[in-house]
């Protein structure tokens, strides 16, 4: 089974489906000049809607896990739909099942796709102070050609068309899960993902940073090292650190010394606790440790048992729970303190977690202007 936590190369790969990427640091990343007035809002700013994808398939998820993953996707969609509109992409062949599972509260949009990870395949929306909106197409390449993506590589453009927004082009290759912003000029990004040769070969850190600043309206990027080769994403930011609001970061810590994430999360905390934002202010870092135990039903070596991959929607924070009552309650209490004016809703998403993903990975917000 191909999951976000396991590398399985599929027909190495997709001979006709790869996008052209720059091959040297001298290559310009900018496809077209644009005024630097676009910016990516913080996730907690008002949304027009949430985009999702009912894209799990037996070929990727396996016969046993697929039904639970589909139920998890529907549960997430129905829950978010209590707070804001949800548009969910679905294959024509899965439409009847999706409609049965999500009910009438979710808008279904027929589209071809390979998988369910809208955070990574979908458009990253940016806005201007004047009220303009655009969608960035970050040239999804299957997390560095690790998974079939001949259909998912077009999802960003499809979503942009559905949202009736212009597309901002770039030659940079990355995924939305690798980007975390405070909406006021600061971003947290992992080097292991964006500065990886499987996405952006030959691109210098300086060139990459300049292009990200242009596209996302950034003044400062806090780079975390992340970790390559341990999960399919090469260490996305949204499993390690999230902004609760400008100046306040929620960070994960893996307390298990035997875990590959133990040392890197410790290093991340040291960086974040001494970092300053675009305004020169020291970050306040709140740590949420993962659960000590999980439910055994879908336990796997790929299971992503962490609370950092929550999703902030209008009026609520949608977060996971893993059956460890003490850890689940502690996470909920901290999130409620961090988001006092939002309802904290915890969901059992064990099927998706067994594939190495989380709630945030399945969603992409479209900001309201």
C-alpha beads as a LAMMPS data file, in Angstrom:
LAMMPS data file: protein, C-alpha beads

369 atoms
368 bonds

1 atom types
1 bond types

-500.0 500.0 xlo xhi
-500.0 500.0 ylo yhi
-500.0 500.0 zlo zhi

Masses

1 110.0

Atoms # bond

1 1 1 0.000 0.000 0.000
2 1 1 1.270 3.469 -0.868
3 1 1 0.831 5.846 2.014
4 1 1 2.238 9.116 3.210
5 1 1 4.529 7.164 5.529
6 1 1 5.811 4.549 3.117
7 1 1 7.734 4.880 -0.103
8 1 1 6.496 2.696 -2.917
9 1 1 7.612 3.826 -6.354
10 1 1 4.944 3.239 -8.978
11 1 1 6.181 2.584 -12.477
12 1 1 9.000 5.042 -12.184
13 1 1 7.374 6.971 -13.093
14 1 1 4.667 8.535 -15.051
15 1 1 6.846 9.066 -18.058
16 1 1 4.566 11.553 -19.711
17 1 1 3.234 13.243 -16.598
18 1 1 6.094 15.180 -15.090
19 1 1 6.251 18.937 -15.086
20 1 1 9.354 20.790 -16.177
21 1 1 11.360 22.011 -13.232
22 1 1 14.428 24.264 -13.133
23 1 1 17.763 22.481 -13.115
24 1 1 20.122 25.147 -11.857
25 1 1 20.180 27.911 -9.313
26 1 1 20.615 30.373 -12.149
27 1 1 17.189 29.494 -13.542
28 1 1 14.556 32.066 -12.701
29 1 1 11.701 30.685 -10.631
30 1 1 9.358 33.447 -11.646
31 1 1 7.107 32.654 -14.594
32 1 1 5.574 36.099 -14.800
33 1 1 6.207 39.337 -12.988
34 1 1 3.555 40.271 -10.470
35 1 1 3.259 43.105 -8.021
36 1 1 4.246 41.983 -4.556
37 1 1 0.845 42.736 -3.015
38 1 1 -0.454 39.164 -2.845
39 1 1 -0.369 37.497 0.555
40 1 1 -1.586 34.246 2.043
41 1 1 -3.949 34.898 4.978
42 1 1 -3.658 33.036 8.237
43 1 1 -5.910 29.967 8.300
44 1 1 -7.987 31.455 11.102
45 1 1 -9.141 34.337 8.885
46 1 1 -12.691 33.933 7.468
47 1 1 -13.161 31.335 4.723
48 1 1 -15.467 31.295 1.719
49 1 1 -15.320 27.509 1.801
50 1 1 -13.197 24.440 2.428
51 1 1 -12.058 22.264 -0.474
52 1 1 -11.713 18.504 -0.024
53 1 1 -11.362 15.405 -2.224
54 1 1 -13.195 12.090 -1.886
55 1 1 -10.225 10.562 -3.638
56 1 1 -9.205 7.446 -1.733
57 1 1 -8.890 4.367 -3.952
58 1 1 -8.370 0.665 -3.370
59 1 1 -5.220 0.729 -5.499
60 1 1 -3.544 3.084 -3.028
61 1 1 -5.298 2.389 0.270
62 1 1 -6.069 -1.319 0.012
63 1 1 -9.381 -3.133 0.272
64 1 1 -9.409 -3.359 4.071
65 1 1 -8.621 0.265 4.874
66 1 1 -10.515 1.993 2.058
67 1 1 -14.044 1.960 3.594
68 1 1 -12.796 3.473 6.849
69 1 1 -10.835 6.167 5.027
70 1 1 -13.932 7.076 3.037
71 1 1 -15.988 7.254 6.224
72 1 1 -13.307 9.469 7.790
73 1 1 -13.337 11.842 4.811
74 1 1 -17.122 12.095 4.968
75 1 1 -17.039 12.730 8.717
76 1 1 -14.512 15.539 8.320
77 1 1 -16.547 17.091 5.502
78 1 1 -19.857 16.897 7.385
79 1 1 -18.266 18.359 10.509
80 1 1 -16.709 21.321 8.711
81 1 1 -19.980 21.874 6.845
82 1 1 -21.592 22.735 10.187
83 1 1 -19.407 25.846 10.218
84 1 1 -18.753 26.786 6.575
85 1 1 -19.474 25.549 3.026
86 1 1 -17.545 22.490 1.856
87 1 1 -16.901 21.592 -1.782
88 1 1 -15.626 18.042 -2.233
89 1 1 -14.186 16.671 -5.461
90 1 1 -15.349 13.155 -6.319
91 1 1 -14.905 10.740 -9.213
92 1 1 -18.057 10.063 -11.193
93 1 1 -17.810 6.388 -10.222
94 1 1 -17.760 7.284 -6.497
95 1 1 -20.482 9.925 -6.608
96 1 1 -23.332 7.788 -5.245
97 1 1 -21.239 6.504 -2.343
98 1 1 -19.929 9.964 -1.517
99 1 1 -23.406 11.456 -1.548
100 1 1 -24.660 8.735 0.776
101 1 1 -21.801 9.325 3.224
102 1 1 -21.656 13.134 3.240
103 1 1 -25.378 13.828 3.032
104 1 1 -26.872 17.019 1.672
105 1 1 -24.680 19.512 3.503
106 1 1 -21.599 19.039 1.281
107 1 1 -21.335 20.154 -2.351
108 1 1 -19.929 17.410 -4.580
109 1 1 -17.964 18.339 -7.696
110 1 1 -17.087 15.610 -10.216
111 1 1 -13.398 15.538 -11.162
112 1 1 -10.700 12.947 -11.910
113 1 1 -8.059 12.483 -9.194
114 1 1 -5.471 10.056 -7.859
115 1 1 -5.802 10.523 -4.090
116 1 1 -7.375 12.532 -1.302
117 1 1 -4.703 14.993 -0.139
118 1 1 -6.262 18.353 -1.074
119 1 1 -3.830 20.274 1.128
120 1 1 -1.022 19.207 -1.178
121 1 1 -2.689 18.902 -4.570
122 1 1 -5.118 21.804 -4.365
123 1 1 -4.597 25.478 -5.070
124 1 1 -2.991 27.674 -2.414
125 1 1 -5.115 30.819 -2.275
126 1 1 -3.734 34.319 -1.830
127 1 1 -5.466 37.691 -1.651
128 1 1 -4.736 41.423 -1.762
129 1 1 -5.806 44.227 0.518
130 1 1 -7.884 45.536 -2.411
131 1 1 -10.059 42.419 -2.362
132 1 1 -8.517 40.405 -5.185
133 1 1 -8.054 36.636 -4.942
134 1 1 -5.767 34.260 -6.817
135 1 1 -4.715 30.618 -6.678
136 1 1 -1.122 29.461 -6.805
137 1 1 -0.358 26.289 -8.723
138 1 1 2.688 24.784 -7.023
139 1 1 3.264 22.072 -9.657
140 1 1 2.456 18.998 -7.559
141 1 1 4.782 16.129 -8.536
142 1 1 3.709 13.345 -6.184
143 1 1 5.957 14.434 -3.295
144 1 1 9.053 14.048 -5.397
145 1 1 7.751 11.353 -7.760
146 1 1 6.858 8.878 -5.037
147 1 1 3.258 8.308 -6.100
148 1 1 1.096 8.346 -9.219
149 1 1 -0.037 11.912 -9.829
150 1 1 -0.999 12.282 -13.485
151 1 1 -4.457 13.486 -12.410
152 1 1 -3.597 15.147 -9.105
153 1 1 -1.117 17.436 -10.862
154 1 1 -4.116 19.206 -12.434
155 1 1 -6.218 19.576 -9.262
156 1 1 -4.898 23.063 -8.415
157 1 1 -5.911 24.424 -11.811
158 1 1 -9.294 22.702 -11.588
159 1 1 -10.016 24.172 -8.164
160 1 1 -8.919 27.627 -9.324
161 1 1 -11.362 27.388 -12.229
162 1 1 -14.174 26.238 -9.943
163 1 1 -13.413 29.139 -7.601
164 1 1 -13.328 31.563 -10.558
165 1 1 -9.902 32.888 -9.613
166 1 1 -6.822 33.700 -11.652
167 1 1 -3.793 31.419 -11.395
168 1 1 -0.391 32.651 -10.256
169 1 1 2.324 30.621 -11.957
170 1 1 5.666 29.541 -10.599
171 1 1 8.289 26.957 -11.458
172 1 1 8.677 26.115 -7.778
173 1 1 7.519 22.615 -6.817
174 1 1 6.039 22.103 -3.356
175 1 1 2.857 21.276 -1.483
176 1 1 0.478 23.268 0.679
177 1 1 1.253 21.064 3.682
178 1 1 4.784 22.435 3.625
179 1 1 3.619 26.021 4.174
180 1 1 2.523 27.603 7.448
181 1 1 1.909 31.362 7.626
182 1 1 0.726 33.890 10.182
183 1 1 -0.847 36.182 7.568
184 1 1 1.400 39.051 8.657
185 1 1 4.557 38.267 6.744
186 1 1 5.963 35.263 8.605
187 1 1 6.134 31.651 7.429
188 1 1 7.438 28.405 8.872
189 1 1 8.705 26.006 6.202
190 1 1 10.716 22.778 6.339
191 1 1 13.904 22.603 4.303
192 1 1 13.597 18.835 3.913
193 1 1 10.548 19.323 1.708
194 1 1 11.025 22.518 -0.309
195 1 1 14.815 22.431 -0.657
196 1 1 14.756 18.797 -1.719
197 1 1 16.285 17.740 -5.043
198 1 1 13.213 15.599 -5.720
199 1 1 11.198 18.833 -5.991
200 1 1 13.547 21.672 -6.818
201 1 1 16.937 20.390 -7.993
202 1 1 19.660 23.010 -8.153
203 1 1 17.553 25.752 -6.605
204 1 1 19.364 27.679 -3.898
205 1 1 17.791 28.534 -0.577
206 1 1 18.087 32.226 -1.434
207 1 1 16.246 31.812 -4.747
208 1 1 13.578 29.633 -3.169
209 1 1 13.025 32.121 -0.361
210 1 1 12.726 35.031 -2.788
211 1 1 10.080 33.226 -4.813
212 1 1 8.084 32.213 -1.736
213 1 1 8.175 35.795 -0.495
214 1 1 6.899 37.012 -3.869
215 1 1 4.059 34.535 -4.045
216 1 1 2.912 34.500 -0.421
217 1 1 3.606 38.077 0.643
218 1 1 6.267 37.063 3.138
219 1 1 8.918 39.137 4.857
220 1 1 10.511 36.377 6.900
221 1 1 10.751 32.595 6.636
222 1 1 11.635 30.517 9.681
223 1 1 13.265 27.403 8.249
224 1 1 12.946 24.137 10.144
225 1 1 15.243 21.300 9.042
226 1 1 12.488 18.673 8.838
227 1 1 13.594 15.170 7.907
228 1 1 13.975 13.548 4.495
229 1 1 13.113 10.014 3.514
230 1 1 11.046 9.014 6.542
231 1 1 7.621 9.817 5.171
232 1 1 6.305 10.444 1.694
233 1 1 6.138 14.212 2.264
234 1 1 9.763 14.510 3.430
235 1 1 8.564 16.241 6.576
236 1 1 5.741 18.701 5.982
237 1 1 5.476 21.691 8.279
238 1 1 1.850 20.967 9.197
239 1 1 2.882 17.914 11.205
240 1 1 5.444 19.914 13.180
241 1 1 4.404 23.537 13.768
242 1 1 1.297 25.672 13.263
243 1 1 0.438 29.300 13.959
244 1 1 -2.443 29.744 16.406
245 1 1 -2.208 33.477 15.753
246 1 1 0.622 35.877 14.910
247 1 1 3.385 35.355 17.443
248 1 1 1.973 32.098 18.825
249 1 1 3.072 28.713 17.480
250 1 1 1.732 25.269 18.349
251 1 1 4.523 22.725 18.005
252 1 1 4.619 18.963 18.193
253 1 1 7.088 16.981 20.257
254 1 1 7.714 13.268 19.895
255 1 1 8.788 12.111 23.337
256 1 1 9.671 8.579 22.211
257 1 1 13.488 8.350 21.969
258 1 1 13.097 5.429 19.544
259 1 1 11.057 7.478 17.072
260 1 1 12.706 9.019 14.012
261 1 1 10.818 12.221 14.849
262 1 1 12.211 12.524 18.388
263 1 1 15.470 14.300 17.581
264 1 1 14.036 16.466 14.813
265 1 1 11.082 17.700 16.892
266 1 1 13.479 18.560 19.696
267 1 1 15.610 20.531 17.236
268 1 1 12.522 22.289 15.896
269 1 1 11.511 23.401 19.381
270 1 1 14.952 24.884 19.984
271 1 1 14.728 26.849 16.735
272 1 1 11.186 28.078 17.307
273 1 1 11.790 29.155 20.900
274 1 1 14.600 31.477 19.816
275 1 1 12.999 32.668 16.569
276 1 1 11.397 36.037 15.904
277 1 1 8.617 36.857 13.461
278 1 1 8.530 39.457 10.678
279 1 1 7.870 42.142 13.295
280 1 1 10.947 41.174 15.278
281 1 1 8.960 39.674 18.155
282 1 1 9.970 36.447 19.858
283 1 1 7.566 33.572 19.227
284 1 1 5.552 32.074 22.044
285 1 1 5.687 28.301 21.572
286 1 1 3.047 25.946 22.956
287 1 1 3.989 22.259 22.875
288 1 1 1.450 19.477 22.355
289 1 1 2.814 15.969 22.742
290 1 1 1.312 13.068 20.840
291 1 1 -0.695 10.262 22.473
292 1 1 1.045 7.511 24.413
293 1 1 -1.366 4.881 23.042
294 1 1 -3.717 4.576 20.082
295 1 1 -6.670 2.365 19.260
296 1 1 -5.388 -0.928 17.822
297 1 1 -7.977 -1.281 15.034
298 1 1 -5.990 0.413 12.287
299 1 1 -2.594 0.557 13.954
300 1 1 0.259 0.471 11.460
301 1 1 3.892 1.491 11.121
302 1 1 2.654 4.468 9.121
303 1 1 0.148 5.695 11.730
304 1 1 0.375 9.470 12.182
305 1 1 -0.526 9.974 15.822
306 1 1 -0.151 13.694 16.420
307 1 1 -2.435 16.598 17.289
308 1 1 -0.690 19.339 15.285
309 1 1 -2.464 18.470 12.024
310 1 1 -5.694 20.230 13.033
311 1 1 -7.772 22.435 10.738
312 1 1 -9.081 25.901 11.615
313 1 1 -12.413 26.754 9.973
314 1 1 -15.022 29.440 10.609
315 1 1 -15.901 29.194 14.281
316 1 1 -14.196 25.881 15.002
317 1 1 -10.989 23.883 15.178
318 1 1 -11.299 20.343 13.836
319 1 1 -8.725 18.101 15.520
320 1 1 -8.043 14.385 15.905
321 1 1 -8.434 12.141 18.919
322 1 1 -6.726 8.762 19.205
323 1 1 -8.366 7.029 22.172
324 1 1 -5.730 8.074 24.731
325 1 1 -8.126 9.904 27.036
326 1 1 -5.442 11.807 28.943
327 1 1 -3.564 12.977 25.860
328 1 1 -6.749 13.674 23.889
329 1 1 -8.127 15.841 26.692
330 1 1 -4.821 17.648 27.173
331 1 1 -4.670 18.478 23.465
332 1 1 -8.266 19.701 23.456
333 1 1 -7.656 21.883 26.519
334 1 1 -4.586 23.516 24.965
335 1 1 -6.361 24.094 21.659
336 1 1 -9.317 25.672 23.486
337 1 1 -6.930 28.013 25.295
338 1 1 -5.257 28.928 22.016
339 1 1 -8.566 29.380 20.172
340 1 1 -10.918 30.651 22.917
341 1 1 -13.625 31.865 20.536
342 1 1 -13.874 28.639 18.533
343 1 1 -15.438 25.286 19.222
344 1 1 -12.896 22.468 19.479
345 1 1 -14.234 19.368 17.725
346 1 1 -12.255 16.147 18.003
347 1 1 -12.804 13.346 15.491
348 1 1 -11.742 9.732 15.152
349 1 1 -9.852 9.669 11.835
350 1 1 -7.889 6.462 12.470
351 1 1 -8.212 5.266 8.875
352 1 1 -6.582 8.388 7.461
353 1 1 -4.003 8.392 10.262
354 1 1 -3.117 4.783 9.415
355 1 1 -2.086 6.089 6.001
356 1 1 0.151 8.690 7.600
357 1 1 -2.124 11.700 7.220
358 1 1 -4.391 13.942 9.214
359 1 1 -7.319 16.325 9.042
360 1 1 -5.320 19.311 7.798
361 1 1 -3.871 17.168 4.991
362 1 1 -7.364 16.520 3.602
363 1 1 -8.463 20.166 3.499
364 1 1 -7.603 23.457 1.807
365 1 1 -9.189 26.741 2.773
366 1 1 -10.416 29.343 0.312
367 1 1 -10.200 32.719 2.082
368 1 1 -13.090 35.142 2.066
369 1 1 -12.542 38.582 0.587

Bonds

1 1 1 2
2 1 2 3
3 1 3 4
4 1 4 5
5 1 5 6
6 1 6 7
7 1 7 8
8 1 8 9
9 1 9 10
10 1 10 11
11 1 11 12
12 1 12 13
13 1 13 14
14 1 14 15
15 1 15 16
16 1 16 17
17 1 17 18
18 1 18 19
19 1 19 20
20 1 20 21
21 1 21 22
22 1 22 23
23 1 23 24
24 1 24 25
25 1 25 26
26 1 26 27
27 1 27 28
28 1 28 29
29 1 29 30
30 1 30 31
31 1 31 32
32 1 32 33
33 1 33 34
34 1 34 35
35 1 35 36
36 1 36 37
37 1 37 38
38 1 38 39
39 1 39 40
40 1 40 41
41 1 41 42
42 1 42 43
43 1 43 44
44 1 44 45
45 1 45 46
46 1 46 47
47 1 47 48
48 1 48 49
49 1 49 50
50 1 50 51
51 1 51 52
52 1 52 53
53 1 53 54
54 1 54 55
55 1 55 56
56 1 56 57
57 1 57 58
58 1 58 59
59 1 59 60
60 1 60 61
61 1 61 62
62 1 62 63
63 1 63 64
64 1 64 65
65 1 65 66
66 1 66 67
67 1 67 68
68 1 68 69
69 1 69 70
70 1 70 71
71 1 71 72
72 1 72 73
73 1 73 74
74 1 74 75
75 1 75 76
76 1 76 77
77 1 77 78
78 1 78 79
79 1 79 80
80 1 80 81
81 1 81 82
82 1 82 83
83 1 83 84
84 1 84 85
85 1 85 86
86 1 86 87
87 1 87 88
88 1 88 89
89 1 89 90
90 1 90 91
91 1 91 92
92 1 92 93
93 1 93 94
94 1 94 95
95 1 95 96
96 1 96 97
97 1 97 98
98 1 98 99
99 1 99 100
100 1 100 101
101 1 101 102
102 1 102 103
103 1 103 104
104 1 104 105
105 1 105 106
106 1 106 107
107 1 107 108
108 1 108 109
109 1 109 110
110 1 110 111
111 1 111 112
112 1 112 113
113 1 113 114
114 1 114 115
115 1 115 116
116 1 116 117
117 1 117 118
118 1 118 119
119 1 119 120
120 1 120 121
121 1 121 122
122 1 122 123
123 1 123 124
124 1 124 125
125 1 125 126
126 1 126 127
127 1 127 128
128 1 128 129
129 1 129 130
130 1 130 131
131 1 131 132
132 1 132 133
133 1 133 134
134 1 134 135
135 1 135 136
136 1 136 137
137 1 137 138
138 1 138 139
139 1 139 140
140 1 140 141
141 1 141 142
142 1 142 143
143 1 143 144
144 1 144 145
145 1 145 146
146 1 146 147
147 1 147 148
148 1 148 149
149 1 149 150
150 1 150 151
151 1 151 152
152 1 152 153
153 1 153 154
154 1 154 155
155 1 155 156
156 1 156 157
157 1 157 158
158 1 158 159
159 1 159 160
160 1 160 161
161 1 161 162
162 1 162 163
163 1 163 164
164 1 164 165
165 1 165 166
166 1 166 167
167 1 167 168
168 1 168 169
169 1 169 170
170 1 170 171
171 1 171 172
172 1 172 173
173 1 173 174
174 1 174 175
175 1 175 176
176 1 176 177
177 1 177 178
178 1 178 179
179 1 179 180
180 1 180 181
181 1 181 182
182 1 182 183
183 1 183 184
184 1 184 185
185 1 185 186
186 1 186 187
187 1 187 188
188 1 188 189
189 1 189 190
190 1 190 191
191 1 191 192
192 1 192 193
193 1 193 194
194 1 194 195
195 1 195 196
196 1 196 197
197 1 197 198
198 1 198 199
199 1 199 200
200 1 200 201
201 1 201 202
202 1 202 203
203 1 203 204
204 1 204 205
205 1 205 206
206 1 206 207
207 1 207 208
208 1 208 209
209 1 209 210
210 1 210 211
211 1 211 212
212 1 212 213
213 1 213 214
214 1 214 215
215 1 215 216
216 1 216 217
217 1 217 218
218 1 218 219
219 1 219 220
220 1 220 221
221 1 221 222
222 1 222 223
223 1 223 224
224 1 224 225
225 1 225 226
226 1 226 227
227 1 227 228
228 1 228 229
229 1 229 230
230 1 230 231
231 1 231 232
232 1 232 233
233 1 233 234
234 1 234 235
235 1 235 236
236 1 236 237
237 1 237 238
238 1 238 239
239 1 239 240
240 1 240 241
241 1 241 242
242 1 242 243
243 1 243 244
244 1 244 245
245 1 245 246
246 1 246 247
247 1 247 248
248 1 248 249
249 1 249 250
250 1 250 251
251 1 251 252
252 1 252 253
253 1 253 254
254 1 254 255
255 1 255 256
256 1 256 257
257 1 257 258
258 1 258 259
259 1 259 260
260 1 260 261
261 1 261 262
262 1 262 263
263 1 263 264
264 1 264 265
265 1 265 266
266 1 266 267
267 1 267 268
268 1 268 269
269 1 269 270
270 1 270 271
271 1 271 272
272 1 272 273
273 1 273 274
274 1 274 275
275 1 275 276
276 1 276 277
277 1 277 278
278 1 278 279
279 1 279 280
280 1 280 281
281 1 281 282
282 1 282 283
283 1 283 284
284 1 284 285
285 1 285 286
286 1 286 287
287 1 287 288
288 1 288 289
289 1 289 290
290 1 290 291
291 1 291 292
292 1 292 293
293 1 293 294
294 1 294 295
295 1 295 296
296 1 296 297
297 1 297 298
298 1 298 299
299 1 299 300
300 1 300 301
301 1 301 302
302 1 302 303
303 1 303 304
304 1 304 305
305 1 305 306
306 1 306 307
307 1 307 308
308 1 308 309
309 1 309 310
310 1 310 311
311 1 311 312
312 1 312 313
313 1 313 314
314 1 314 315
315 1 315 316
316 1 316 317
317 1 317 318
318 1 318 319
319 1 319 320
320 1 320 321
321 1 321 322
322 1 322 323
323 1 323 324
324 1 324 325
325 1 325 326
326 1 326 327
327 1 327 328
328 1 328 329
329 1 329 330
330 1 330 331
331 1 331 332
332 1 332 333
333 1 333 334
334 1 334 335
335 1 335 336
336 1 336 337
337 1 337 338
338 1 338 339
339 1 339 340
340 1 340 341
341 1 341 342
342 1 342 343
343 1 343 344
344 1 344 345
345 1 345 346
346 1 346 347
347 1 347 348
348 1 348 349
349 1 349 350
350 1 350 351
351 1 351 352
352 1 352 353
353 1 353 354
354 1 354 355
355 1 355 356
356 1 356 357
357 1 357 358
358 1 358 359
359 1 359 360
360 1 360 361
361 1 361 362
362 1 362 363
363 1 363 364
364 1 364 365
365 1 365 366
366 1 366 367
367 1 367 368
368 1 368 369
